[in-house]
Amino acid sequence: MSTHLSAYPNPFHETISFEVEVEDNISTIVRIVDDGGKIIKLLSWNLKQGTNKTSLHDLETLAEGNYFVDFKDMKGNSLFSAKLLKK
């Protein structure tokens, strides 16, 4: 399955948006972790064939630094990941 992920703005301050393109409908688990591996956000997202968009808000309380987002299917297979920078 071919997929594409965009995360913006990067670096972010209080909101980050994701645009994900997939070829088929798929249920995912989305994790945002800090550079120490601590899970900051965990959510499920049912992606529909085509382009999907969502935003996470109220992130201004996160410490500045590096974060990582990863999308996995329900079997735990990694679909894609990205490095994020909080300013």
Secondary structure in CASP SS format (residue, H / E / C, confidence):
PFRMAT SS
TARGET T0000
AUTHOR 0000-0000-0000
METHOD secondary structure of the structure
MODEL  1
M C 1.00
S C 1.00
T E 1.00
H E 1.00
L E 1.00
S E 1.00
A E 1.00
Y E 1.00
P C 1.00
N C 1.00
P C 1.00
F E 1.00
H C 1.00
E C 1.00
T C 1.00
I E 1.00
S E 1.00
F E 1.00
E E 1.00
V E 1.00
E E 1.00
V E 1.00
E C 1.00
D C 1.00
N C 1.00
I E 1.00
S E 1.00
T E 1.00
I E 1.00
V E 1.00
R E 1.00
I E 1.00
V E 1.00
D E 1.00
D C 1.00
G C 1.00
G C 1.00
K C 1.00
I E 1.00
I E 1.00
K E 1.00
L E 1.00
L E 1.00
S E 1.00
W E 1.00
N E 1.00
L E 1.00
K C 1.00
Q C 1.00
G E 1.00
T E 1.00
N E 1.00
K E 1.00
T E 1.00
S E 1.00
L E 1.00
H C 1.00
D C 1.00
L C 1.00
E C 1.00
T C 1.00
L C 1.00
A C 1.00
E C 1.00
G E 1.00
N E 1.00
Y E 1.00
F E 1.00
V E 1.00
D E 1.00
F E 1.00
K E 1.00
D E 1.00
M C 1.00
K C 1.00
G C 1.00
N C 1.00
S E 1.00
L E 1.00
F E 1.00
S E 1.00
A E 1.00
K E 1.00
L E 1.00
L E 1.00
K E 1.00
K C 1.00
END
